[in-house]
Amino acid sequence: MQYLKVDYKNLNIKEEICLTIGNFDGIHKGHNKILEKLKKEASSLNAKSAILSFDPHPKFYFDNSQRFLINSKQKKIHILEQKNIDYLIDLKFNQELIDLSYSDFENKILFENLKLKKILIGNDFRYGNKRKGDIETLKSFCEKASILYENIDLLEDGKNTKISSTQIREFLSLGKIKNANTLLENPFSIKGLVIKGDQRGRTIGIPTANLDYPDQIIQLPFGVYAVKIKVEGLDNNFFGIVNFGKRPTFDKSVEIIEAHIFDFDQDIYGKNIEVFFESKIRDEKKFNGIKELLNQITLDITIAKDKLNYGN
């Protein structure tokens, strides 16, 4: 897959493409329906499949929002590569792009800078200054420009509710990991560098790999989670338990992820790990000393192993 991050004025793809437009944050099962259709149509038209997206996400630009994304950019690119998408185009989202009318968006981006064979788009698509462009204006443009157009609905979740990234963010913000993962193509995960901590876990027989919570990823509630873990340089997938929070028992104020990997004793400081969240076990709480904490951790591990079907 070719990844392009460009200003719209410098966008210039010579190959004929079949295009969809959107941020594709999370890449959920509704997105996957569009992507599968995109690849199929591109193949039938002897064209390349392409996604037109925006960087930064408009939410960051307008609201200065932090911790909003479901996937990091790296994970998004990785998933799209696995799905054999030919192009991911990130247009620089700035005031100049915002000021484009919907007709300028059509002419200066879709018509002048791309060789479009077909556009596939969801019902809720809006574009151009003040979001005045919609699927009707886009359809009209495509007819005039001799570009094939197809409207495609996002997949429903079985309860007559269309799957959306907004819905998934809500589930994650409430700690409803299983609900979110049911809608996602890949389980929600956090990836980061293992850093030095207090090493207190090692002294009580529960060593942990610590990592910072990424700045732009939507924040889970503080608590304890059953997880699966990938370690850089190792082929096996591991199982474990994570505490995410501020460790109130030790009067800490900085939030951190502490991952205990079951039956694992390797030194992984300085390596990247990816933590796949499977389910929430409980909220974070303050304990009256190490003994009470250790008793609870032992119980948490038992619950996590059961949820993960570990050792069975």
C-alpha positions as CSV (number, residue, x, y, z in Angstrom):
1,M,0.0,0.0,0.0
2,Q,1.2,3.5,-0.8
3,Y,0.7,6.0,2.0
4,L,0.5,9.7,1.0
5,K,0.3,12.6,3.3
6,V,-0.1,15.7,1.1
7,D,-1.6,19.1,0.8
8,Y,-4.6,18.9,-1.6
9,K,-2.8,21.2,-4.1
10,N,0.1,18.6,-4.3
11,L,-2.2,15.6,-4.7
12,N,-1.6,13.9,-8.0
13,I,-2.2,10.2,-8.6
14,K,-1.7,9.1,-12.2
15,E,-3.4,5.8,-11.9
16,E,-7.1,5.3,-12.2
17,I,-8.7,4.7,-8.9
18,C,-11.9,3.6,-7.2
19,L,-12.3,5.9,-4.1
20,T,-14.0,6.1,-0.8
21,I,-13.7,9.0,1.6
22,G,-13.6,9.0,5.4
23,N,-11.4,8.9,8.5
24,F,-11.8,5.2,9.0
25,D,-10.9,5.4,12.7
26,G,-11.2,2.0,14.3
27,I,-11.8,0.2,11.0
28,H,-15.0,-1.5,12.3
29,K,-17.2,-4.0,10.6
30,G,-19.1,-1.3,8.8
31,H,-15.9,0.1,7.4
32,N,-14.9,-3.4,6.3
33,K,-18.1,-3.8,4.2
34,I,-17.1,-0.6,2.3
35,L,-13.5,-1.7,1.9
36,E,-14.4,-5.1,0.6
37,K,-16.8,-3.5,-1.9
38,L,-14.1,-1.0,-2.8
39,K,-11.6,-3.7,-3.7
40,K,-14.2,-5.6,-5.6
41,E,-15.2,-2.6,-7.7
42,A,-11.6,-1.5,-8.3
43,S,-10.7,-5.0,-9.6
44,S,-13.7,-5.1,-11.9
45,L,-12.8,-1.6,-13.3
46,N,-9.1,-2.4,-13.6
47,A,-8.4,0.4,-11.2
48,K,-6.6,0.8,-7.9
49,S,-8.4,1.0,-4.5
50,A,-7.9,4.2,-2.6
51,I,-9.1,5.9,0.6
52,L,-9.1,9.6,1.0
53,S,-8.7,10.6,4.6
54,F,-7.6,13.6,6.7
55,D,-4.7,14.4,9.0
56,P,-5.1,15.5,11.7
57,H,-8.5,14.1,12.4
58,P,-11.0,17.1,12.0
59,K,-12.0,16.5,15.7
60,F,-8.5,17.4,16.8
61,Y,-8.4,20.5,14.6
62,F,-11.8,22.0,15.6
63,D,-12.0,20.9,19.3
64,N,-8.3,20.5,20.2
65,S,-9.6,17.1,21.5
66,Q,-7.2,14.8,23.2
67,R,-7.6,11.0,23.5
68,F,-10.2,10.6,20.8
69,L,-8.8,8.0,18.3
70,I,-9.6,4.3,18.5
71,N,-6.5,3.4,16.4
72,S,-3.1,4.9,16.2
73,K,-2.0,6.0,12.7
74,Q,0.4,3.1,12.6
75,K,-2.2,0.5,13.4
76,K,-4.6,2.0,10.9
77,I,-2.0,1.8,8.2
78,H,-1.1,-1.8,9.2
79,I,-4.8,-2.9,9.0
80,L,-5.3,-1.3,5.6
81,E,-2.1,-2.9,4.3
82,Q,-3.4,-6.3,5.5
83,K,-6.6,-5.6,3.6
84,N,-4.6,-5.0,0.4
85,I,-5.8,-1.4,-0.1
86,D,-3.6,0.2,-2.8
87,Y,-3.6,3.8,-1.5
88,L,-4.2,5.7,1.7
89,I,-4.2,9.4,1.1
90,D,-4.1,11.7,4.1
91,L,-5.0,15.2,3.1
92,K,-3.5,17.8,5.4
93,F,-6.5,19.2,7.3
94,N,-5.9,22.9,7.6
95,Q,-7.8,26.2,7.2
96,E,-7.3,26.2,3.5
97,L,-9.0,22.9,3.1
98,I,-11.7,23.8,5.5
99,D,-12.5,27.0,3.4
100,L,-13.1,25.0,0.2
101,S,-16.7,25.0,-0.8
102,Y,-18.2,21.7,-1.7
103,S,-18.0,22.5,-5.4
104,D,-14.3,23.4,-5.0
105,F,-13.7,20.2,-3.1
106,E,-15.2,18.3,-6.1
107,N,-13.4,20.2,-8.8
108,K,-10.0,20.9,-7.2
109,I,-9.5,17.6,-5.5
110,L,-11.7,14.9,-7.0
111,F,-11.7,16.1,-10.6
112,E,-8.4,17.9,-11.2
113,N,-6.0,15.9,-8.9
114,L,-7.4,12.3,-9.2
115,K,-8.3,10.0,-12.0
116,L,-11.6,8.7,-10.6
117,K,-13.3,5.7,-12.1
118,K,-15.8,5.3,-9.2
119,I,-16.7,6.7,-5.8
120,L,-18.3,4.6,-3.0
121,I,-19.6,6.5,-0.1
122,G,-21.8,6.1,3.1
123,N,-25.2,7.8,3.6
124,D,-23.9,10.2,6.3
125,F,-21.0,11.7,4.2
126,R,-20.7,15.5,4.3
127,Y,-17.9,17.6,2.8
128,G,-16.9,21.1,1.9
129,N,-17.1,24.4,3.9
130,K,-19.7,24.1,6.7
131,R,-20.4,20.6,5.5
132,K,-22.8,21.8,2.8
133,G,-22.0,19.0,0.4
134,D,-23.8,15.7,0.9
135,I,-24.5,12.5,-1.1
136,E,-26.9,14.3,-3.4
137,T,-24.4,17.0,-4.4
138,L,-21.7,14.3,-4.8
139,K,-23.9,12.2,-6.9
140,S,-24.8,15.2,-9.1
141,F,-21.0,16.0,-9.5
142,C,-20.2,12.4,-10.5
143,E,-22.9,12.3,-13.1
144,K,-21.6,15.5,-14.7
145,A,-18.0,14.3,-14.5
146,S,-18.8,10.8,-15.9
147,I,-17.6,9.2,-12.6
148,L,-19.4,6.1,-11.4
149,Y,-21.1,6.6,-8.1
150,E,-22.5,4.1,-5.5
151,N,-24.0,4.8,-2.1
152,I,-23.3,2.1,0.5
153,D,-24.9,1.7,3.9
154,L,-22.8,0.8,6.9
155,L,-23.4,-2.6,8.4
156,E,-25.9,-2.9,11.2
157,D,-25.2,-4.6,14.5
158,G,-28.3,-6.8,14.6
159,K,-30.3,-4.2,16.6
160,N,-31.1,-1.9,13.7
161,T,-28.2,0.4,14.8
162,K,-25.6,1.3,12.2
163,I,-22.1,0.6,13.4
164,S,-20.1,3.8,13.9
165,S,-16.8,4.8,15.4
166,T,-18.8,7.1,17.8
167,Q,-20.6,4.1,19.2
168,I,-17.4,2.2,19.7
169,R,-15.8,5.2,21.4
170,E,-18.7,5.3,23.8
171,F,-18.3,1.6,24.6
172,L,-14.6,2.1,25.3
173,S,-15.0,5.2,27.4
174,L,-17.4,3.1,29.6
175,G,-15.1,0.2,29.8
176,K,-17.4,-2.0,27.7
177,I,-14.5,-3.7,26.0
178,K,-16.4,-6.8,24.7
179,N,-19.1,-4.6,23.2
180,A,-16.5,-2.5,21.4
181,N,-14.5,-5.5,20.2
182,T,-17.7,-7.1,18.8
183,L,-18.0,-4.2,16.3
184,L,-14.2,-3.8,15.6
185,E,-12.4,-5.8,13.0
186,N,-9.4,-6.0,15.3
187,P,-9.6,-5.9,19.2
188,F,-8.9,-2.5,20.8
189,S,-5.2,-2.3,21.6
190,I,-2.5,0.0,23.0
191,K,1.1,-0.2,21.7
192,G,4.1,1.4,23.4
193,L,7.6,1.1,24.7
194,V,8.2,-0.8,28.0
195,I,9.6,1.7,30.5
196,K,11.2,1.5,33.9
197,G,8.8,1.7,36.7
198,D,9.1,1.4,40.5
199,Q,9.8,-2.3,40.1
200,R,7.5,-2.8,43.1
201,G,5.6,-5.5,41.3
202,R,8.7,-7.6,41.1
203,T,9.3,-7.4,44.8
204,I,5.8,-8.9,45.5
205,G,6.1,-11.6,42.9
206,I,3.9,-9.8,40.3
207,P,6.4,-8.3,37.8
208,T,4.9,-5.8,35.3
209,A,5.8,-4.3,32.0
210,N,4.9,-0.6,32.2
211,L,4.1,1.7,29.4
212,D,2.6,5.2,29.0
213,Y,-1.0,5.6,27.7
214,P,-0.8,7.1,24.2
215,D,-1.8,10.8,24.1
216,Q,-4.4,10.7,21.3
217,I,-6.0,7.3,21.9
218,I,-9.4,7.3,23.6
219,Q,-9.0,6.8,27.4
220,L,-10.4,3.7,29.0
221,P,-11.7,4.0,32.6
222,F,-9.1,3.3,35.3
223,G,-9.3,-0.3,36.2
224,V,-8.1,-3.9,35.8
225,Y,-8.4,-5.7,32.5
226,A,-7.8,-9.1,31.0
227,V,-5.5,-8.8,28.0
228,K,-3.5,-10.5,25.3
229,I,-0.1,-9.3,24.6
230,K,2.4,-9.2,21.7
231,V,6.0,-8.6,22.4
232,E,8.5,-7.2,19.9
233,G,10.8,-9.8,18.5
234,L,8.8,-12.8,19.9
235,D,6.4,-14.9,17.8
236,N,4.1,-16.1,20.6
237,N,1.1,-14.3,21.8
238,F,0.9,-14.0,25.6
239,F,-1.9,-13.6,28.1
240,G,-2.0,-11.3,31.1
241,I,-3.7,-8.7,33.2
242,V,-3.4,-4.9,33.1
243,N,-3.9,-2.2,35.7
244,F,-4.5,1.2,34.1
245,G,-4.6,4.1,36.5
246,K,-2.7,6.1,39.1
247,R,-2.0,3.4,41.6
248,P,-3.8,5.1,44.6
249,T,-2.5,2.5,47.1
250,F,0.9,4.0,46.6
251,D,-0.3,7.7,46.4
252,K,0.8,8.0,42.8
253,S,-0.6,10.8,40.6
254,V,0.7,9.8,37.1
255,E,-1.4,7.4,35.1
256,I,0.3,4.4,33.7
257,I,-0.4,0.9,32.2
258,E,1.1,-1.9,34.2
259,A,0.9,-5.3,32.4
260,H,1.6,-8.6,34.2
261,I,2.3,-11.3,31.6
262,F,1.4,-14.8,32.8
263,D,4.3,-17.3,33.1
264,F,6.8,-14.9,31.6
265,D,10.2,-14.0,32.9
266,Q,12.1,-12.3,30.1
267,D,13.6,-8.8,30.2
268,I,11.7,-6.7,27.8
269,Y,12.7,-3.2,28.9
270,G,13.1,-1.0,25.8
271,K,11.0,-3.2,23.6
272,N,7.6,-2.4,22.1
273,I,4.6,-4.4,23.3
274,E,1.0,-4.3,22.1
275,V,-1.7,-4.9,24.6
276,F,-5.1,-6.2,23.3
277,F,-7.9,-5.5,25.8
278,E,-10.4,-8.4,26.1
279,S,-12.6,-7.5,29.1
280,K,-12.7,-5.3,32.2
281,I,-12.5,-7.0,35.5
282,R,-13.0,-4.2,38.0
283,D,-12.4,-0.5,38.7
284,E,-9.2,0.7,40.2
285,K,-9.3,1.2,43.9
286,K,-7.1,2.0,46.9
287,F,-6.1,-0.8,49.3
288,N,-5.0,-0.7,52.9
289,G,-1.5,-1.9,52.3
290,I,0.4,-4.4,50.2
291,K,-1.1,-7.5,51.7
292,E,-4.7,-6.5,50.8
293,L,-3.5,-5.4,47.3
294,L,-1.7,-8.7,46.7
295,N,-4.8,-10.7,47.8
296,Q,-6.9,-8.7,45.3
297,I,-4.3,-9.1,42.5
298,T,-4.3,-12.9,43.1
299,L,-8.1,-12.9,42.7
300,D,-7.9,-10.7,39.6
301,I,-5.4,-13.0,37.9
302,T,-7.7,-16.0,38.6
303,I,-10.7,-14.1,37.0
304,A,-8.5,-13.0,34.1
305,K,-7.3,-16.5,33.3
306,D,-10.9,-17.7,33.4
307,K,-12.0,-14.9,31.0
308,L,-9.1,-15.6,28.7
309,N,-9.6,-19.4,28.9
310,Y,-5.9,-19.5,29.9
311,G,-4.5,-22.9,30.8
312,N,-7.6,-24.8,29.7
